[in-house]
Amino acid sequence: MASVQQWQTLQDGLENLTQATAPMPTPGRDEVLVKIHAVSLNYRDTEVVAVGEDLEVAYNVGDRVISVCNYMHRTSHIHEKDMAAGLGLPLPGVLQTYRVFPSIGLLPAPAYLTDGEACCLPVASVTAWMAINGMRPLGQPGGDGEVVLLQGTGGVSVAGLQIAKASGATAVVTSSSDDKLATAKDLGADHGINYKTTPRWAEAVMECTDGHGADIIFENGGAGTLRQSFDAVAFGGIINCIGYLGGKNNKVTDEDEDRTGVNVLALRRNMTLRGILNGPRDRFEEMLHFYNTHEIHPVVHRIFPFEESKTAIQYLFSAQHFGKVVINVSNEATLPDTKGEDMITM
Ligand SMILES: NC(=O)c1ccc[n+]([C@@H]2O[C@H](COP(=O)([O-])OP(=O)(O)OC[C@H]3O[C@@H](n4cnc5c(N)ncnc54)[C@H](OP(=O)(O)O)[C@@H]3O)[C@@H](O)[C@H]2O)c1
């Protein structure tokens, strides 16, 4: 146990990700040394989350733990000063064999999940949970009878699909791929819309919901999709700004030609536009209770060995996956069956 193997980045591009060796850290007061078994990848190249095994006090030695994304964000809204405690940015990430965590930055891993599944919870699932339940009181999750629109079939959307269906909601999924839409339907999606072949997918959302629209939208495309989301949202609904896979800068499209302001777009359906930054620890615990009750298994598309982490991140960026891409860090992680590379024919 003399050293730690880790992947490092200076935030200067995927091609510059390097493997390094560092001395084994020693935990201080209220800290825990964790042997990391599995991490799941998220769209941000260095943003990774872990499941591992506690090697020091605070938890019992050998306990399986999962990391929280930001240990200072314990309840309610995140404050700007708490951003300093972000795992992966600005703090060191978890794509390494051992790491010291503050004990408040860990939660017990659900016993019914493999390491490969549990490591998908802290970012993708918590973000999805907040998109669906973040506006409701803690302890009173809902969704029953609502329409939830999931953009794309990446980690956050697939987690959202699973939570939506377990909540009793109607789920509408958009995707670039008919094969992925078929897989989403196997998971319970009620409607699938290919946004490549149906660029004005908001009309299709209105059609399949009998003119109601989506009560909750996972807005992952950003500038490329927001205008459609404003047309797809239900009266009184919520657009959750989660990602900007379709770009950060507004483009002038046919729909924008009328130059309707965001204020009017929001007012006309009395809707809420809100930014999501993961979620607090207490909502993570609330979500774990829900996952346990419904025995939700995160969907892992492909698992890579630690040595192939760079390839794994490039694979994630190529967007061939459905759900999550995971790294078996310790080579001893318990792993789920994967859908596999061949599931998607692009
Ligand atoms: N705010 C937060 O707290 C938070 C947390 C996690 C992630 N995020 C962000 O949320 C986004 C999704 O994260 P993720 O981890 O789910 O990513 P991911 O697993 O890499 O998902 C990528 C998928 O999104 C879909 N997609 C790509 N471009 C799109 C577009 N222009 N419009 C609609 N869908 C598109 C594609 O699915 P199809 O091939 O099916 O179309 C693609 O496979 C990223 O931007 C990420 O940075 C934010």
PDBQT file of the ligand as one rigid body, heavy atoms in Angstrom, charges set to zero:
ROOT
HETATM    1  N1  LIG A 401     -25.681  20.441 -13.867  1.00  0.00    +0.000 N 
HETATM    2  C1  LIG A 401     -25.255  19.305 -13.321  1.00  0.00    +0.000 C 
HETATM    3  O1  LIG A 401     -25.256  19.106 -12.108  1.00  0.00    +0.000 OA
HETATM    4  C2  LIG A 401     -24.806  18.219 -14.244  1.00  0.00    +0.000 A 
HETATM    5  C3  LIG A 401     -24.547  16.937 -13.756  1.00  0.00    +0.000 A 
HETATM    6  C4  LIG A 401     -24.198  15.932 -14.666  1.00  0.00    +0.000 A 
HETATM    7  C5  LIG A 401     -24.086  16.238 -16.010  1.00  0.00    +0.000 A 
HETATM    8  N2  LIG A 401     -24.310  17.506 -16.433  1.00  0.00    +0.000 N 
HETATM    9  C6  LIG A 401     -24.285  17.853 -17.851  1.00  0.00    +0.000 C 
HETATM   10  O2  LIG A 401     -25.469  17.295 -18.421  1.00  0.00    +0.000 OA
HETATM   11  C7  LIG A 401     -25.197  16.847 -19.741  1.00  0.00    +0.000 C 
HETATM   12  C8  LIG A 401     -25.519  15.357 -19.823  1.00  0.00    +0.000 C 
HETATM   13  O3  LIG A 401     -24.646  14.670 -18.969  1.00  0.00    +0.000 OA
HETATM   14  P1  LIG A 401     -24.475  13.091 -19.080  1.00  0.00    +0.000 P 
HETATM   15  O4  LIG A 401     -23.512  12.708 -18.012  1.00  0.00    +0.000 OA
HETATM   16  O5  LIG A 401     -25.799  12.453 -19.131  1.00  0.00    +0.000 OA
HETATM   17  O6  LIG A 401     -23.742  13.010 -20.472  1.00  0.00    +0.000 OA
HETATM   18  P2  LIG A 401     -23.509  11.770 -21.412  1.00  0.00    +0.000 P 
HETATM   19  O7  LIG A 401     -23.716  10.495 -20.679  1.00  0.00    +0.000 OA
HETATM   20  O8  LIG A 401     -22.214  11.994 -22.078  1.00  0.00    +0.000 OA
HETATM   21  O9  LIG A 401     -24.722  11.934 -22.456  1.00  0.00    +0.000 OA
HETATM   22  C9  LIG A 401     -24.523  12.326 -23.729  1.00  0.00    +0.000 C 
HETATM   23  C10 LIG A 401     -25.802  12.041 -24.523  1.00  0.00    +0.000 C 
HETATM   24  O10 LIG A 401     -26.588  13.215 -24.652  1.00  0.00    +0.000 OA
HETATM   25  C11 LIG A 401     -27.217  13.241 -25.911  1.00  0.00    +0.000 C 
HETATM   26  N3  LIG A 401     -26.908  14.482 -26.642  1.00  0.00    +0.000 N 
HETATM   27  C12 LIG A 401     -25.738  14.846 -27.199  1.00  0.00    +0.000 A 
HETATM   28  N4  LIG A 401     -25.881  16.040 -27.814  1.00  0.00    +0.000 NA
HETATM   29  C13 LIG A 401     -27.167  16.415 -27.649  1.00  0.00    +0.000 A 
HETATM   30  C14 LIG A 401     -27.926  17.518 -28.079  1.00  0.00    +0.000 A 
HETATM   31  N5  LIG A 401     -27.380  18.491 -28.795  1.00  0.00    +0.000 N 
HETATM   32  N6  LIG A 401     -29.213  17.579 -27.724  1.00  0.00    +0.000 NA
HETATM   33  C15 LIG A 401     -29.768  16.602 -27.000  1.00  0.00    +0.000 A 
HETATM   34  N7  LIG A 401     -29.109  15.506 -26.574  1.00  0.00    +0.000 NA
HETATM   35  C16 LIG A 401     -27.815  15.430 -26.891  1.00  0.00    +0.000 A 
HETATM   36  C17 LIG A 401     -26.719  12.023 -26.697  1.00  0.00    +0.000 C 
HETATM   37  O11 LIG A 401     -27.705  11.009 -26.569  1.00  0.00    +0.000 OA
HETATM   38  P3  LIG A 401     -28.413  10.451 -27.881  1.00  0.00    +0.000 P 
HETATM   39  O12 LIG A 401     -27.361   9.819 -28.721  1.00  0.00    +0.000 OA
HETATM   40  O13 LIG A 401     -29.430   9.506 -27.360  1.00  0.00    +0.000 OA
HETATM   41  O14 LIG A 401     -29.032  11.620 -28.584  1.00  0.00    +0.000 OA
HETATM   42  C18 LIG A 401     -25.461  11.632 -25.927  1.00  0.00    +0.000 C 
HETATM   43  O15 LIG A 401     -25.202  10.262 -25.997  1.00  0.00    +0.000 OA
HETATM   44  C19 LIG A 401     -23.733  17.194 -20.005  1.00  0.00    +0.000 C 
HETATM   45  O16 LIG A 401     -23.692  18.448 -20.632  1.00  0.00    +0.000 OA
HETATM   46  C20 LIG A 401     -23.129  17.286 -18.618  1.00  0.00    +0.000 C 
HETATM   47  O17 LIG A 401     -21.996  18.111 -18.581  1.00  0.00    +0.000 OA
HETATM   48  C21 LIG A 401     -24.667  18.498 -15.583  1.00  0.00    +0.000 A 
ENDROOT
TORSDOF 0
